[in-house]
């Protein structure tokens, strides 16, 4: 080919195992890389503030790597249904390549763009670079999508395995003449005053190199004990690969084969590695759910929950968001979220259950807060997981399964190390009281420098009372 082609990048900012990039490079034509920031089309799923911080640094890292390969990155902000066809026409592109997305608010514009390109005599080529399997590739025996995770996971395991990872793209020559591009700094993706993302920087290294470094480090250290330690936030031995996976800096195919190969080599025990692979499968399951049930983005999959009586207590919601509930494990999780843009998965379940079943606040309130604060906020995972904890989604934990935040804390943070890290005002409290400070005597609290209701809040609700209320409201919709 002599006419240039466009590689339209979305959540696939990588050179390893990138099907659309491989197709574009294999065309032999000059390749123009394009990234479009389209908040209007995304609507409620426009990137949250924490994701924008990550995107800025991820695009910087990608651009730097791309230029070493002879490529060029064009940035445009606006409606992708207008920008992509217009740019293809402007540079006289013969093809536009991209990796598929699966939410309805994403697939509808993709279909519209492909049709517009076809009308101009330009081919739109889409690939699967986001999932192990397309949502329609794993079905029940009757040909329906799964609504329960366990049989879905069993069905996935019975397949021959995901495709092999594609080789890294080492060369991606740009056209000699480039169209105009936005300046990344003009998108104002980074917080300025105040810089609330200051705590992100010591924790994260956005970009493909950061993703591969994190994968290598985890495989060499904590992967062999993943299942044994995954529920212990005090030990922090999970992979922390979720934001890299969300932004496509590493593919699920690479993760799957990396862990599988380590299991085969005996470096990771089978039970530990299989537990991690099942989490990748949960992500796949979540994508299938929202692909076939797009209303899940704002409506419960179980229709009976439409009539559930939710409270609208803004003061309680604010206390939860700020980590000022008086329940140390909940507060630690919410402060970790604010400080790092991430939260340990066990604690996500604890704080989610507390919001929905102790505060009796709508799961959508939690989903929206997570969406804005998480660097790994993913439309499928975030939605499906919140519906799971609220008991209103597919394969959901029953609503009557109500976590006791104190016993959860005692079980999964037994020495209080996680609490002490993120709730420093409780740091000097003896371990036997760290999970429930109100049980400490006035003298013990004084020695620890704590005045309940002042330096640390009293519990904003009584768990036992709220548990009864939650079950009563559930009975009303049964």
Secondary structure, 3 states (H helix, E strand, C coil): CCCCEEEEECCCCCCCCCHHHHHHHHCCCCEEEEEEECHHHHHHHCCCHHHHHHHHHHHHHHHHHHHHCCCCEEEEECCHHHHHHHHHHHCCCCEEEEECCCCHHHHHHHHHHHHHHHHCCCEEEEECCCCCCCHHHCCCCCCCCCCCHHHHHHHHHHCCCCCCCCCCCCCCCCCCCCCCCCCHHHHCCCCCCCCCCCCCCCCCCCCHHHHHHHHHHHHHHCHHHHHHHCCCCCCCCCCCCHHHHHCCCCCHHHHHHHHHHHHHCCCCCHHHHHHHHHHHHHHHHHHHHHHHCHHHHCCCCCHHHHHCCCECCHHHHHHHHHCCCCCHHHHHHHHHHHHHCCCCHHHHHHHHHHHHHHCCECHHHHHHHHHHHCCCCCHHHHHHHHHHHHCCCCCCCCCCCCCCHHHHHHHHCCCCHHHHHHCHHHCCCCHHHHCCHHHCCHHHHHHCCCCECCCECCCCCCHHHHHHHHHHHHHHHC
